[in-house]
Structure formats: C-alpha cells, structure tokens
Amino acid sequence: MPTVDLVIALLQVVRTVYAISLKDSDYNGMALSRSADISLGLTIGTVFATSAGYGYHIVSTCRELGTNPSPYNRRTPTATRIQRKADEDAEEAAVQARIRARAAAAATGAPAAPAEDGPTVTPAPAAGGAAGGP
C-alpha cells in the first residue's frame, strides 16, 4: 500500500529533522549516537519513499491496463495510444488519397484505378459505339 509507505517515509523525515535539531549531549545514555540516528532515519525514509513511488507507479499501470489482478502478470498491449492514433491517421490519409484519385480520374474521363476495398466498376460503352450499334 503506497500510502502507508508514504506516511512512514514522512514520519521518518520528521524524526530525522528532530534528531538533527538535537545536540550530541542529548544522546548520552541512548542506544544510538546522534549521527547513527540521523543516518538510520535517512535510510529508512529513503527506502519507504522509494517503495511508495514504486507502488504508485504500479497502481497507475494497473489502472491504465484495466482490471488486471496483478501488475506482474500484465497483458501486453497490442499498441499504444500513440501507435493507434498514427495507424488511424495513416488509414484516413489513404482513404482521402483514394477519394482524390477517383475524383481526378472522373474529371479527366480516365478510368479510375482499381479500389483496394471493393470491385472496380467499369463504365458502360457509349451508345452508337464501335460494337456494331445502329
């Protein structure tokens, strides 16, 4: 639980600041010296702060992936949001290019290039053409 880690880290910071404010003579008869107490407070505070940061990162990752019971057994996303957006943009650009190509072909009277997404429609021959018309 990253919040508990953060609370413990903050308590260690407060305890260490208090130890810094004391004098060496205040530690006479204590189990730890002042410098050892400060070092211990800084070490424990750093460990718990790092643990809290890692915990918040894992919680964020779980929330991003959806309902997944364990952050260590993550499903691999097929594509990131940026990749999906790039794919959508590329697809839209291809569609727009096909539309422009068909419009240009229709304006010049040339047959349109075959479409990748469906059958090509061939225009019917004009009436009275070379196919033995009246």
C-alpha positions in Angstrom: 0.0 0.0 0.0 1.9 3.0 -1.2 0.0 5.4 1.0 1.2 3.6 4.1 4.8 3.7 2.7 4.5 7.4 2.2 3.2 8.1 5.7 6.1 6.1 7.2 8.6 7.9 5.0 7.2 11.3 6.1 7.4 10.2 9.8 11.0 9.2 9.3 11.7 12.7 7.8 10.1 14.3 10.8 12.0 12.1 13.2 15.3 12.8 11.3 14.7 16.5 11.3 14.1 16.3 15.1 17.3 14.3 15.5 19.2 16.9 13.6 17.9 19.6 15.9 19.2 17.9 19.0 22.8 18.1 20.3 25.2 15.2 20.8 24.9 15.6 24.5 21.1 14.8 24.3 22.1 11.3 23.1 24.1 10.5 26.3 23.0 7.1 27.6 20.9 6.3 24.4 21.4 3.1 22.4 22.2 5.1 19.2 24.5 8.1 18.7 23.1 11.2 17.1 24.9 10.6 13.7 23.7 6.9 13.7 20.1 8.0 14.4 20.2 10.6 11.6 21.7 8.0 9.2 19.2 5.4 10.2 16.3 7.9 9.7 17.5 9.0 6.3 18.0 5.4 5.2 14.6 4.2 6.4 12.9 7.3 5.0 14.6 6.8 1.6 13.6 3.1 1.4 9.9 3.9 2.3 9.8 6.9 -0.1 11.2 4.7 -2.9 8.7 2.0 -2.1 5.8 4.5 -2.2 6.9 5.8 -5.5 7.1 2.3 -7.0 3.7 1.4 -5.5 2.1 4.5 -7.0 3.7 3.6 -10.4 2.3 0.1 -10.3 -1.2 1.3 -9.3 -1.1 3.7 -12.1 -0.1 1.0 -14.6 -2.9 -1.3 -13.3 -5.5 1.4 -13.7 -4.2 2.1 -17.3 -4.4 -1.5 -18.3 -7.9 -2.0 -16.8 -9.0 -4.7 -14.4 -5.9 -6.9 -14.0 -5.4 -8.7 -10.7 -1.6 -8.5 -10.7 0.8 -5.9 -12.1 3.4 -8.6 -12.6 1.1 -10.6 -15.0 0.3 -7.8 -17.3 -1.3 -8.4 -20.7 0.8 -6.9 -23.4 -1.0 -4.1 -25.1 -1.3 -4.6 -28.8 -0.5 -1.0 -29.5 0.0 2.2 -27.5 -2.4 5.1 -27.9 0.2 6.9 -30.0 0.6 3.9 -32.3 -3.2 3.5 -32.7 -3.6 7.2 -33.4 -0.8 7.0 -36.0 -2.4 4.0 -37.6 -5.8 5.8 -37.8 -4.2 8.9 -39.3 -2.4 6.8 -41.9 -5.6 5.0 -42.8 -7.5 8.2 -43.1 -4.8 9.7 -45.3 -5.0 6.6 -47.6 -8.8 6.9 -47.8 -8.5 10.6 -48.7 -5.9 9.9 -51.3 -8.2 7.3 -52.9 -11.0 9.8 -53.0 -8.8 12.4 -54.6 -7.5 9.9 -57.2 -11.1 8.8 -58.1 -12.2 12.5 -58.4 -9.2 13.3 -60.6 -9.9 10.3 -62.8 -13.5 11.2 -63.1 -12.7 14.8 -64.0 -10.3 13.7 -66.8 -12.5 10.9 -68.0 -9.8 8.3 -67.4 -10.8 5.0 -65.8 -10.3 5.1 -62.1 -7.6 3.0 -60.6 -8.9 -0.3 -59.0 -10.1 0.2 -55.5 -8.4 -1.9 -52.8 -11.6 -2.1 -50.8 -14.1 -3.3 -53.5 -14.7 -4.3 -57.1 -13.9 -1.9 -59.9 -16.9 -0.5 -61.7 -16.3 -0.2 -65.5 -18.5 2.4 -67.2 -20.9 1.1 -69.9 -19.9 1.8 -73.5 -21.5 4.9 -75.0 -24.5 4.4 -77.3 -23.6 4.1 -81.0 -20.1 2.9 -80.3 -17.9 0.6 -82.4 -19.6 -2.5 -81.1 -22.0 -2.7 -84.0 -24.5 -0.2 -82.9 -27.4 1.1 -85.2 
